[in-house]
Amino acid sequence: MSLETIENKRKRLIFRSWHRGTKEMDQILGSFANKYVPKFTSEELDLYEQLLENSDPEMYDWICGRTDVPANKNSAIIEKLLTYDYASERSTGSDEAKL
């Protein structure tokens, strides 16, 4: 097992965020990752990686407020995602090309 550097982990998580499988979640998580992942601590990166293990429909429902985040999946990272203003980030031109 090789040890991944923190910078490689950041790059991998940003890539995973932009390549979810649904366009909506690619855009939301990709722009979120571009903004926050480069500044996340190692612990925050671990929490974000756990968040990415959830399905797109499940997370989309959380983000849209259709369903509550289950208590066992709640974290500071999901709270940050739920308050993330994707629309304003989109208008500033944040996208995958800025990687």
C-alpha positions as protocol buffer text, in pm:
chain_id: "A"
residue {
  index: 1
  type: MET
  ca { x: 0 y: 0 z: 0 }
}
residue {
  index: 2
  type: SER
  ca { x: 146 y: 333 z: -102 }
}
residue {
  index: 3
  type: LEU
  ca { x: 109 y: 645 z: 101 }
}
residue {
  index: 4
  type: GLU
  ca { x: -77 y: 921 z: -79 }
}
residue {
  index: 5
  type: THR
  ca { x: 49 y: 1275 z: -33 }
}
residue {
  index: 6
  type: ILE
  ca { x: -202 y: 1532 z: 85 }
}
residue {
  index: 7
  type: GLU
  ca { x: -170 y: 1721 z: -246 }
}
residue {
  index: 8
  type: ASN
  ca { x: -242 y: 1405 z: -446 }
}
residue {
  index: 9
  type: LYS
  ca { x: -541 y: 1334 z: -225 }
}
residue {
  index: 10
  type: ARG
  ca { x: -671 y: 1685 z: -289 }
}
residue {
  index: 11
  type: LYS
  ca { x: -633 y: 1640 z: -664 }
}
residue {
  index: 12
  type: ARG
  ca { x: -803 y: 1300 z: -652 }
}
residue {
  index: 13
  type: LEU
  ca { x: -1098 y: 1432 z: -449 }
}
residue {
  index: 14
  type: ILE
  ca { x: -1144 y: 1731 z: -678 }
}
residue {
  index: 15
  type: PHE
  ca { x: -1141 y: 1497 z: -978 }
}
residue {
  index: 16
  type: ARG
  ca { x: -1396 y: 1266 z: -812 }
}
residue {
  index: 17
  type: SER
  ca { x: -1614 y: 1568 z: -735 }
}
residue {
  index: 18
  type: TRP
  ca { x: -1625 y: 1669 z: -1101 }
}
residue {
  index: 19
  type: HIS
  ca { x: -1690 y: 1312 z: -1223 }
}
residue {
  index: 20
  type: ARG
  ca { x: -1987 y: 1191 z: -1019 }
}
residue {
  index: 21
  type: GLY
  ca { x: -2213 y: 1065 z: -1292 }
}
residue {
  index: 22
  type: THR
  ca { x: -2489 y: 1324 z: -1283 }
}
residue {
  index: 23
  type: LYS
  ca { x: -2435 y: 1665 z: -1432 }
}
residue {
  index: 24
  type: GLU
  ca { x: -2602 y: 1845 z: -1142 }
}
residue {
  index: 25
  type: MET
  ca { x: -2382 y: 1685 z: -880 }
}
residue {
  index: 26
  type: ASP
  ca { x: -2071 y: 1723 z: -1098 }
}
residue {
  index: 27
  type: GLN
  ca { x: -2134 y: 2097 z: -1106 }
}
residue {
  index: 28
  type: ILE
  ca { x: -2227 y: 2137 z: -740 }
}
residue {
  index: 29
  type: LEU
  ca { x: -1957 y: 1914 z: -591 }
}
residue {
  index: 30
  type: GLY
  ca { x: -1695 y: 2012 z: -848 }
}
residue {
  index: 31
  type: SER
  ca { x: -1726 y: 2383 z: -781 }
}
residue {
  index: 32
  type: PHE
  ca { x: -1748 y: 2317 z: -406 }
}
residue {
  index: 33
  type: ALA
  ca { x: -1430 y: 2109 z: -424 }
}
residue {
  index: 34
  type: ASN
  ca { x: -1246 y: 2372 z: -628 }
}
residue {
  index: 35
  type: LYS
  ca { x: -1325 y: 2630 z: -363 }
}
residue {
  index: 36
  type: TYR
  ca { x: -1271 y: 2433 z: -41 }
}
residue {
  index: 37
  type: VAL
  ca { x: -1063 y: 2118 z: -95 }
}
residue {
  index: 38
  type: PRO
  ca { x: -733 y: 2305 z: -149 }
}
residue {
  index: 39
  type: LYS
  ca { x: -771 y: 2454 z: 202 }
}
residue {
  index: 40
  type: PHE
  ca { x: -905 y: 2146 z: 382 }
}
residue {
  index: 41
  type: THR
  ca { x: -697 y: 1987 z: 655 }
}
residue {
  index: 42
  type: SER
  ca { x: -616 y: 1618 z: 641 }
}
residue {
  index: 43
  type: GLU
  ca { x: -910 y: 1545 z: 872 }
}
residue {
  index: 44
  type: GLU
  ca { x: -1147 y: 1753 z: 660 }
}
residue {
  index: 45
  type: LEU
  ca { x: -1026 y: 1570 z: 349 }
}
residue {
  index: 46
  type: ASP
  ca { x: -1111 y: 1239 z: 517 }
}
residue {
  index: 47
  type: LEU
  ca { x: -1461 y: 1367 z: 598 }
}
residue {
  index: 48
  type: TYR
  ca { x: -1507 y: 1494 z: 244 }
}
residue {
  index: 49
  type: GLU
  ca { x: -1396 y: 1160 z: 103 }
}
residue {
  index: 50
  type: GLN
  ca { x: -1657 y: 989 z: 323 }
}
residue {
  index: 51
  type: LEU
  ca { x: -1918 y: 1231 z: 193 }
}
residue {
  index: 52
  type: LEU
  ca { x: -1833 y: 1139 z: -167 }
}
residue {
  index: 53
  type: GLU
  ca { x: -1918 y: 777 z: -90 }
}
residue {
  index: 54
  type: ASN
  ca { x: -2288 y: 870 z: -74 }
}
residue {
  index: 55
  type: SER
  ca { x: -2505 y: 839 z: -384 }
}
residue {
  index: 56
  type: ASP
  ca { x: -2582 y: 1138 z: -603 }
}
residue {
  index: 57
  type: PRO
  ca { x: -2962 y: 1115 z: -558 }
}
residue {
  index: 58
  type: GLU
  ca { x: -2923 y: 1095 z: -180 }
}
residue {
  index: 59
  type: MET
  ca { x: -2690 y: 1396 z: -161 }
}
residue {
  index: 60
  type: TYR
  ca { x: -2897 y: 1595 z: -411 }
}
residue {
  index: 61
  type: ASP
  ca { x: -3202 y: 1547 z: -188 }
}
residue {
  index: 62
  type: TRP
  ca { x: -3003 y: 1675 z: 110 }
}
residue {
  index: 63
  type: ILE
  ca { x: -2878 y: 1979 z: -81 }
}
residue {
  index: 64
  type: CYS
  ca { x: -3226 y: 2060 z: -212 }
}
residue {
  index: 65
  type: GLY
  ca { x: -3378 y: 2017 z: 133 }
}
residue {
  index: 66
  type: ARG
  ca { x: -3604 y: 1731 z: 26 }
}
residue {
  index: 67
  type: THR
  ca { x: -3469 y: 1507 z: 300 }
}
residue {
  index: 68
  type: ASP
  ca { x: -3265 y: 1562 z: 612 }
}
residue {
  index: 69
  type: VAL
  ca { x: -2909 y: 1439 z: 639 }
}
residue {
  index: 70
  type: PRO
  ca { x: -2911 y: 1127 z: 858 }
}
residue {
  index: 71
  type: ALA
  ca { x: -2745 y: 1190 z: 1193 }
}
residue {
  index: 72
  type: ASN
  ca { x: -2479 y: 926 z: 1127 }
}
residue {
  index: 73
  type: LYS
  ca { x: -2373 y: 1107 z: 807 }
}
residue {
  index: 74
  type: ASN
  ca { x: -2374 y: 1460 z: 943 }
}
residue {
  index: 75
  type: SER
  ca { x: -2039 y: 1639 z: 967 }
}
residue {
  index: 76
  type: ALA
  ca { x: -1887 y: 1985 z: 946 }
}
residue {
  index: 77
  type: ILE
  ca { x: -1819 y: 1918 z: 577 }
}
residue {
  index: 78
  type: ILE
  ca { x: -2180 y: 1834 z: 491 }
}
residue {
  index: 79
  type: GLU
  ca { x: -2290 y: 2144 z: 686 }
}
residue {
  index: 80
  type: LYS
  ca { x: -2049 y: 2353 z: 475 }
}
residue {
  index: 81
  type: LEU
  ca { x: -2187 y: 2192 z: 158 }
}
residue {
  index: 82
  type: LEU
  ca { x: -2547 y: 2261 z: 263 }
}
residue {
  index: 83
  type: THR
  ca { x: -2470 y: 2631 z: 309 }
}
residue {
  index: 84
  type: TYR
  ca { x: -2258 y: 2651 z: -8 }
}
residue {
  index: 85
  type: ASP
  ca { x: -2400 y: 2900 z: -259 }
}
residue {
  index: 86
  type: TYR
  ca { x: -2348 y: 2719 z: -587 }
}
residue {
  index: 87
  type: ALA
  ca { x: -2535 y: 2982 z: -787 }
}
residue {
  index: 88
  type: SER
  ca { x: -2302 y: 3264 z: -689 }
}
residue {
  index: 89
  type: GLU
  ca { x: -1995 y: 3048 z: -750 }
}
residue {
  index: 90
  type: ARG
  ca { x: -2128 y: 2957 z: -1091 }
}
residue {
  index: 91
  type: SER
  ca { x: -2166 y: 3321 z: -1183 }
}
residue {
  index: 92
  type: THR
  ca { x: -1801 y: 3387 z: -1096 }
}
residue {
  index: 93
  type: GLY
  ca { x: -1691 y: 3129 z: -1348 }
}
residue {
  index: 94
  type: SER
  ca { x: -1560 y: 2857 z: -1116 }
}
residue {
  index: 95
  type: ASP
  ca { x: -1520 y: 2540 z: -1317 }
}
residue {
  index: 96
  type: GLU
  ca { x: -1305 y: 2235 z: -1371 }
}
residue {
  index: 97
  type: ALA
  ca { x: -1081 y: 2419 z: -1614 }
}
residue {
  index: 98
  type: LYS
  ca { x: -936 y: 2620 z: -1324 }
}
residue {
  index: 99
  type: LEU
  ca { x: -766 y: 2310 z: -1187 }
}
